Amino acid sequence: MMFQRSIDTYGLGLLLAAAALSGPVQGWSPIHLQQQRQHHDTRLGQSTHLSASTASEPSTTSDDGQEAEAEQQQPQLNPLLDLIQPSQTVEIFSKVKEMRANGIDVTGGLCVGEPDFGPPTPVLDAAIAALQGGDTRYTAVTGTAELRRAIADDLQQRKGLTYKPLSEIVVANGAKQAVYQGILATAGTGDAVIIPAPYWPSYPEMVNLAG
């Protein structure tokens, strides 16, 4: 029973997290989510009761019936997932890795824009020094003040652009994450979004996820 409860609670958590992260969804609201939670609690009580009452009884359900019941108990995903398409870049790169694993010599890897050389030595040395020095704790969500000041200085020197490092610069886990979060913060259902070409295939899907 405890295992059943953990599974159901985890499924509801995924549903609520997906709805919260993906922005406005047609037909979804805080009231609707509360109704879903109440429905979940009711179903959880029923499934717990059934688990307790049938634990010592032989099963008479057919395999087809068990599969159908299992499908009905699967957590429902955010409807916005139906709007996005798989990345062709990822599909091609997966094929390249499969071919290489089978001993096929594939020249280059331009599908993901990955260079054929490693990170610069100073970058590797700095990362090693940080790890060995114990700099492994959580930082501010927007990035460390030292890094943001360094970014502001670099933009000033190379681009002639002036930014306030502690209020106008945010460090992200890659450019795509920054673009996606920027879209979620500024665009919503009914908005028109212009994407300059050429662009990464994931950019239109980011807009779709914004509603």
NUPA-718232 format. One record per residue (C-alpha): residue number from 1; residue in three letters; x negated, y negated, z. Coordinates in nm, 3 decimals, decimal comma, always signed. Layout:
// NUPA-718232
<atom i="NUM" aa="ALA" east="X" north="Y" up="Z"/>
...
//
This chain:
// NUPA-718232
<atom i="1" aa="MET" east="+0,000" north="+0,000" up="+0,000"/>
<atom i="2" aa="MET" east="-0,283" north="-0,239" up="+0,081"/>
<atom i="3" aa="PHE" east="-0,444" north="-0,163" up="-0,255"/>
<atom i="4" aa="GLN" east="-0,114" north="-0,230" up="-0,435"/>
<atom i="5" aa="ARG" east="-0,080" north="-0,561" up="-0,252"/>
<atom i="6" aa="SER" east="-0,433" north="-0,667" up="-0,348"/>
<atom i="7" aa="ILE" east="-0,373" north="-0,588" up="-0,714"/>
<atom i="8" aa="ASP" east="-0,043" north="-0,778" up="-0,729"/>
<atom i="9" aa="THR" east="-0,180" north="-1,080" up="-0,542"/>
<atom i="10" aa="TYR" east="-0,483" north="-1,088" up="-0,770"/>
<atom i="11" aa="GLY" east="-0,258" north="-1,080" up="-1,077"/>
<atom i="12" aa="LEU" east="-0,053" north="-1,373" up="-0,950"/>
<atom i="13" aa="GLY" east="-0,372" north="-1,563" up="-0,874"/>
<atom i="14" aa="LEU" east="-0,488" north="-1,522" up="-1,233"/>
<atom i="15" aa="LEU" east="-0,152" north="-1,644" up="-1,360"/>
<atom i="16" aa="LEU" east="-0,153" north="-1,956" up="-1,143"/>
<atom i="17" aa="ALA" east="-0,517" north="-2,033" up="-1,222"/>
<atom i="18" aa="ALA" east="-0,462" north="-1,998" up="-1,597"/>
<atom i="19" aa="ALA" east="-0,159" north="-2,228" up="-1,587"/>
<atom i="20" aa="ALA" east="-0,343" north="-2,487" up="-1,378"/>
<atom i="21" aa="LEU" east="-0,656" north="-2,492" up="-1,594"/>
<atom i="22" aa="SER" east="-0,482" north="-2,500" up="-1,931"/>
<atom i="23" aa="GLY" east="-0,275" north="-2,814" up="-1,874"/>
<atom i="24" aa="PRO" east="+0,094" north="-2,869" up="-1,955"/>
<atom i="25" aa="VAL" east="+0,272" north="-2,562" up="-2,089"/>
<atom i="26" aa="GLN" east="+0,618" north="-2,557" up="-2,246"/>
<atom i="27" aa="GLY" east="+0,859" north="-2,412" up="-1,994"/>
<atom i="28" aa="TRP" east="+0,613" north="-2,413" up="-1,704"/>
<atom i="29" aa="SER" east="+0,637" north="-2,646" up="-1,404"/>
<atom i="30" aa="PRO" east="+0,558" north="-2,640" up="-1,031"/>
<atom i="31" aa="ILE" east="+0,918" north="-2,532" up="-0,970"/>
<atom i="32" aa="HIS" east="+0,886" north="-2,251" up="-1,224"/>
<atom i="33" aa="LEU" east="+0,560" north="-2,136" up="-1,066"/>
<atom i="34" aa="GLN" east="+0,728" north="-2,135" up="-0,724"/>
<atom i="35" aa="GLN" east="+1,009" north="-1,920" up="-0,866"/>
<atom i="36" aa="GLN" east="+0,746" north="-1,687" up="-1,012"/>
<atom i="37" aa="ARG" east="+0,582" north="-1,663" up="-0,670"/>
<atom i="38" aa="GLN" east="+0,916" north="-1,579" up="-0,505"/>
<atom i="39" aa="HIS" east="+0,986" north="-1,318" up="-0,773"/>
<atom i="40" aa="HIS" east="+0,637" north="-1,177" up="-0,718"/>
<atom i="41" aa="ASP" east="+0,691" north="-1,153" up="-0,341"/>
<atom i="42" aa="THR" east="+1,022" north="-0,974" up="-0,396"/>
<atom i="43" aa="ARG" east="+0,869" north="-0,731" up="-0,646"/>
<atom i="44" aa="LEU" east="+0,573" north="-0,678" up="-0,414"/>
<atom i="45" aa="GLY" east="+0,805" north="-0,580" up="-0,130"/>
<atom i="46" aa="GLN" east="+0,987" north="-0,336" up="-0,357"/>
<atom i="47" aa="SER" east="+0,667" north="-0,180" up="-0,487"/>
<atom i="48" aa="THR" east="+0,527" north="-0,150" up="-0,134"/>
<atom i="49" aa="HIS" east="+0,849" north="+0,016" up="-0,015"/>
<atom i="50" aa="LEU" east="+0,846" north="+0,253" up="-0,309"/>
<atom i="51" aa="SER" east="+0,483" north="+0,339" up="-0,250"/>
<atom i="52" aa="ALA" east="+0,556" north="+0,424" up="+0,113"/>
<atom i="53" aa="SER" east="+0,874" north="+0,622" up="+0,047"/>
<atom i="54" aa="THR" east="+0,743" north="+0,827" up="-0,244"/>
<atom i="55" aa="ALA" east="+0,392" north="+0,898" up="-0,119"/>
<atom i="56" aa="SER" east="+0,490" north="+1,246" up="+0,006"/>
<atom i="57" aa="GLU" east="+0,739" north="+1,328" up="-0,271"/>
<atom i="58" aa="PRO" east="+0,644" north="+1,502" up="-0,596"/>
<atom i="59" aa="SER" east="+0,653" north="+1,279" up="-0,902"/>
<atom i="60" aa="THR" east="+0,929" north="+1,346" up="-1,154"/>
<atom i="61" aa="THR" east="+0,849" north="+1,053" up="-1,386"/>
<atom i="62" aa="SER" east="+0,734" north="+1,143" up="-1,736"/>
<atom i="63" aa="ASP" east="+0,405" north="+1,022" up="-1,876"/>
<atom i="64" aa="ASP" east="+0,590" north="+0,788" up="-2,114"/>
<atom i="65" aa="GLY" east="+0,788" north="+0,645" up="-1,826"/>
<atom i="66" aa="GLN" east="+0,473" north="+0,589" up="-1,622"/>
<atom i="67" aa="GLU" east="+0,306" north="+0,409" up="-1,911"/>
<atom i="68" aa="ALA" east="+0,611" north="+0,186" up="-1,962"/>
<atom i="69" aa="GLU" east="+0,622" north="+0,104" up="-1,592"/>
<atom i="70" aa="ALA" east="+0,251" north="+0,026" up="-1,591"/>
<atom i="71" aa="GLU" east="+0,294" north="-0,212" up="-1,885"/>
<atom i="72" aa="GLN" east="+0,577" north="-0,393" up="-1,706"/>
<atom i="73" aa="GLN" east="+0,358" north="-0,443" up="-1,399"/>
<atom i="74" aa="GLN" east="+0,073" north="-0,602" up="-1,594"/>
<atom i="75" aa="PRO" east="+0,020" north="-0,972" up="-1,504"/>
<atom i="76" aa="GLN" east="+0,153" north="-1,205" up="-1,771"/>
<atom i="77" aa="LEU" east="-0,101" north="-1,434" up="-1,935"/>
<atom i="78" aa="ASN" east="-0,066" north="-1,802" up="-2,014"/>
<atom i="79" aa="PRO" east="+0,142" north="-1,848" up="-2,335"/>
<atom i="80" aa="LEU" east="-0,124" north="-2,091" up="-2,461"/>
<atom i="81" aa="LEU" east="-0,352" north="-1,795" up="-2,529"/>
<atom i="82" aa="ASP" east="-0,127" north="-1,708" up="-2,823"/>
<atom i="83" aa="LEU" east="-0,227" north="-2,038" up="-2,988"/>
<atom i="84" aa="ILE" east="-0,601" north="-1,975" up="-3,010"/>
<atom i="85" aa="GLN" east="-0,797" north="-1,770" up="-3,261"/>
<atom i="86" aa="PRO" east="-1,117" north="-1,569" up="-3,200"/>
<atom i="87" aa="SER" east="-1,439" north="-1,752" up="-3,283"/>
<atom i="88" aa="GLN" east="-1,577" north="-1,642" up="-3,619"/>
<atom i="89" aa="THR" east="-1,920" north="-1,742" up="-3,495"/>
<atom i="90" aa="VAL" east="-1,896" north="-1,495" up="-3,208"/>
<atom i="91" aa="GLU" east="-1,762" north="-1,223" up="-3,438"/>
<atom i="92" aa="ILE" east="-2,052" north="-1,263" up="-3,681"/>
<atom i="93" aa="PHE" east="-2,309" north="-1,276" up="-3,401"/>
<atom i="94" aa="SER" east="-2,162" north="-0,960" up="-3,247"/>
<atom i="95" aa="LYS" east="-2,200" north="-0,791" up="-3,585"/>
<atom i="96" aa="VAL" east="-2,562" north="-0,909" up="-3,608"/>
<atom i="97" aa="LYS" east="-2,642" north="-0,765" up="-3,264"/>
<atom i="98" aa="GLU" east="-2,473" north="-0,437" up="-3,358"/>
<atom i="99" aa="MET" east="-2,677" north="-0,412" up="-3,677"/>
<atom i="100" aa="ARG" east="-3,000" north="-0,483" up="-3,491"/>
<atom i="101" aa="ALA" east="-2,912" north="-0,222" up="-3,228"/>
<atom i="102" aa="ASN" east="-2,875" north="+0,029" up="-3,513"/>
<atom i="103" aa="GLY" east="-3,225" north="-0,049" up="-3,639"/>
<atom i="104" aa="ILE" east="-3,123" north="-0,282" up="-3,923"/>
<atom i="105" aa="ASP" east="-3,360" north="-0,576" up="-3,976"/>
<atom i="106" aa="VAL" east="-3,147" north="-0,892" up="-3,977"/>
<atom i="107" aa="THR" east="-3,338" north="-1,209" up="-4,060"/>
<atom i="108" aa="GLY" east="-3,247" north="-1,518" up="-3,860"/>
<atom i="109" aa="GLY" east="-2,949" north="-1,586" up="-3,640"/>
<atom i="110" aa="LEU" east="-2,807" north="-1,907" up="-3,778"/>
<atom i="111" aa="CYS" east="-2,448" north="-1,811" up="-3,697"/>
<atom i="112" aa="VAL" east="-2,487" north="-1,931" up="-3,337"/>
<atom i="113" aa="GLY" east="-2,742" north="-2,204" up="-3,402"/>
<atom i="114" aa="GLU" east="-3,000" north="-2,030" up="-3,185"/>
<atom i="115" aa="PRO" east="-3,366" north="-2,118" up="-3,253"/>
<atom i="116" aa="ASP" east="-3,625" north="-1,848" up="-3,307"/>
<atom i="117" aa="PHE" east="-3,854" north="-1,986" up="-3,033"/>
<atom i="118" aa="GLY" east="-3,824" north="-1,992" up="-2,656"/>
<atom i="119" aa="PRO" east="-3,784" north="-2,284" up="-2,415"/>
<atom i="120" aa="PRO" east="-4,080" north="-2,525" up="-2,379"/>
<atom i="121" aa="THR" east="-4,339" north="-2,420" up="-2,122"/>
<atom i="122" aa="PRO" east="-4,285" north="-2,729" up="-1,899"/>
<atom i="123" aa="VAL" east="-3,916" north="-2,638" up="-1,872"/>
<atom i="124" aa="LEU" east="-3,996" north="-2,281" up="-1,771"/>
<atom i="125" aa="ASP" east="-4,257" north="-2,400" up="-1,520"/>
<atom i="126" aa="ALA" east="-4,011" north="-2,645" up="-1,364"/>
<atom i="127" aa="ALA" east="-3,745" north="-2,374" up="-1,332"/>
<atom i="128" aa="ILE" east="-3,991" north="-2,132" up="-1,169"/>
<atom i="129" aa="ALA" east="-4,114" north="-2,403" up="-0,929"/>
<atom i="130" aa="ALA" east="-3,755" north="-2,486" up="-0,828"/>
<atom i="131" aa="LEU" east="-3,676" north="-2,120" up="-0,756"/>
<atom i="132" aa="GLN" east="-3,995" north="-2,063" up="-0,562"/>
<atom i="133" aa="GLY" east="-3,940" north="-2,387" up="-0,370"/>
<atom i="134" aa="GLY" east="-3,598" north="-2,277" up="-0,249"/>
<atom i="135" aa="ASP" east="-3,402" north="-2,520" up="-0,466"/>
<atom i="136" aa="THR" east="-3,123" north="-2,265" up="-0,514"/>
<atom i="137" aa="ARG" east="-2,826" north="-2,417" up="-0,331"/>
<atom i="138" aa="TYR" east="-2,506" north="-2,563" up="-0,470"/>
<atom i="139" aa="THR" east="-2,546" north="-2,916" up="-0,601"/>
<atom i="140" aa="ALA" east="-2,295" north="-3,196" up="-0,650"/>
<atom i="141" aa="VAL" east="-2,031" north="-3,104" up="-0,908"/>
<atom i="142" aa="THR" east="-2,143" north="-3,392" up="-1,130"/>
<atom i="143" aa="GLY" east="-2,512" north="-3,295" up="-1,108"/>
<atom i="144" aa="THR" east="-2,794" north="-3,412" up="-0,886"/>
<atom i="145" aa="ALA" east="-2,861" north="-3,785" up="-0,862"/>
<atom i="146" aa="GLU" east="-3,222" north="-3,726" up="-0,971"/>
<atom i="147" aa="LEU" east="-3,114" north="-3,552" up="-1,292"/>
<atom i="148" aa="ARG" east="-2,850" north="-3,812" up="-1,377"/>
<atom i="149" aa="ARG" east="-3,101" north="-4,094" up="-1,332"/>
<atom i="150" aa="ALA" east="-3,346" north="-3,909" up="-1,558"/>
<atom i="151" aa="ILE" east="-3,074" north="-3,871" up="-1,824"/>
<atom i="152" aa="ALA" east="-2,991" north="-4,242" up="-1,802"/>
<atom i="153" aa="ASP" east="-3,359" north="-4,333" up="-1,841"/>
<atom i="154" aa="ASP" east="-3,394" north="-4,101" up="-2,143"/>
<atom i="155" aa="LEU" east="-3,088" north="-4,251" up="-2,313"/>
<atom i="156" aa="GLN" east="-3,223" north="-4,601" up="-2,253"/>
<atom i="157" aa="GLN" east="-3,568" north="-4,520" up="-2,391"/>
<atom i="158" aa="ARG" east="-3,469" north="-4,311" up="-2,693"/>
<atom i="159" aa="LYS" east="-3,129" north="-4,452" up="-2,788"/>
<atom i="160" aa="GLY" east="-3,122" north="-4,799" up="-2,638"/>
<atom i="161" aa="LEU" east="-2,804" north="-4,708" up="-2,448"/>
<atom i="162" aa="THR" east="-2,741" north="-4,821" up="-2,092"/>
<atom i="163" aa="TYR" east="-2,533" north="-4,612" up="-1,851"/>
<atom i="164" aa="LYS" east="-2,483" north="-4,616" up="-1,475"/>
<atom i="165" aa="PRO" east="-2,624" north="-4,276" up="-1,376"/>
<atom i="166" aa="LEU" east="-2,411" north="-4,219" up="-1,067"/>
<atom i="167" aa="SER" east="-2,075" north="-4,326" up="-1,213"/>
<atom i="168" aa="GLU" east="-2,098" north="-4,279" up="-1,590"/>
<atom i="169" aa="ILE" east="-2,303" north="-3,961" up="-1,633"/>
<atom i="170" aa="VAL" east="-2,183" north="-3,607" up="-1,555"/>
<atom i="171" aa="VAL" east="-2,396" north="-3,294" up="-1,599"/>
<atom i="172" aa="ALA" east="-2,214" north="-2,995" up="-1,751"/>
<atom i="173" aa="ASN" east="-2,302" north="-2,631" up="-1,825"/>
<atom i="174" aa="GLY" east="-2,355" north="-2,698" up="-2,193"/>
<atom i="175" aa="ALA" east="-2,207" north="-2,937" up="-2,448"/>
<atom i="176" aa="LYS" east="-1,896" north="-2,728" up="-2,520"/>
<atom i="177" aa="GLN" east="-1,791" north="-2,730" up="-2,157"/>
<atom i="178" aa="ALA" east="-1,826" north="-3,109" up="-2,149"/>
<atom i="179" aa="VAL" east="-1,621" north="-3,145" up="-2,470"/>
<atom i="180" aa="TYR" east="-1,352" north="-2,907" up="-2,342"/>
<atom i="181" aa="GLN" east="-1,317" north="-3,081" up="-2,008"/>
<atom i="182" aa="GLY" east="-1,310" north="-3,418" up="-2,182"/>
<atom i="183" aa="ILE" east="-1,024" north="-3,299" up="-2,404"/>
<atom i="184" aa="LEU" east="-0,830" north="-3,163" up="-2,105"/>
<atom i="185" aa="ALA" east="-0,874" north="-3,495" up="-1,925"/>
<atom i="186" aa="THR" east="-0,759" north="-3,715" up="-2,214"/>
<atom i="187" aa="ALA" east="-0,528" north="-3,514" up="-2,443"/>
<atom i="188" aa="GLY" east="-0,198" north="-3,338" up="-2,391"/>
<atom i="189" aa="THR" east="+0,118" north="-3,214" up="-2,559"/>
<atom i="190" aa="GLY" east="+0,216" north="-3,429" up="-2,858"/>
<atom i="191" aa="ASP" east="-0,118" north="-3,612" up="-2,886"/>
<atom i="192" aa="ALA" east="-0,307" north="-3,630" up="-3,218"/>
<atom i="193" aa="VAL" east="-0,676" north="-3,539" up="-3,196"/>
<atom i="194" aa="ILE" east="-0,927" north="-3,618" up="-3,472"/>
<atom i="195" aa="ILE" east="-1,221" north="-3,376" up="-3,499"/>
<atom i="196" aa="PRO" east="-1,505" north="-3,503" up="-3,722"/>
<atom i="197" aa="ALA" east="-1,645" north="-3,242" up="-3,961"/>
<atom i="198" aa="PRO" east="-1,862" north="-3,042" up="-3,949"/>
<atom i="199" aa="TYR" east="-1,764" north="-2,904" up="-3,611"/>
<atom i="200" aa="TRP" east="-1,789" north="-2,582" up="-3,412"/>
<atom i="201" aa="PRO" east="-1,497" north="-2,342" up="-3,473"/>
<atom i="202" aa="SER" east="-1,406" north="-2,354" up="-3,104"/>
<atom i="203" aa="TYR" east="-1,322" north="-2,726" up="-3,106"/>
<atom i="204" aa="PRO" east="-0,971" north="-2,691" up="-3,259"/>
<atom i="205" aa="GLU" east="-0,898" north="-2,410" up="-3,013"/>
<atom i="206" aa="MET" east="-0,996" north="-2,640" up="-2,725"/>
<atom i="207" aa="VAL" east="-0,735" north="-2,887" up="-2,848"/>
<atom i="208" aa="ASN" east="-0,475" north="-2,609" up="-2,869"/>
<atom i="209" aa="LEU" east="-0,545" north="-2,510" up="-2,508"/>
<atom i="210" aa="ALA" east="-0,478" north="-2,869" up="-2,403"/>
<atom i="211" aa="GLY" east="-0,118" north="-2,817" up="-2,510"/>
//
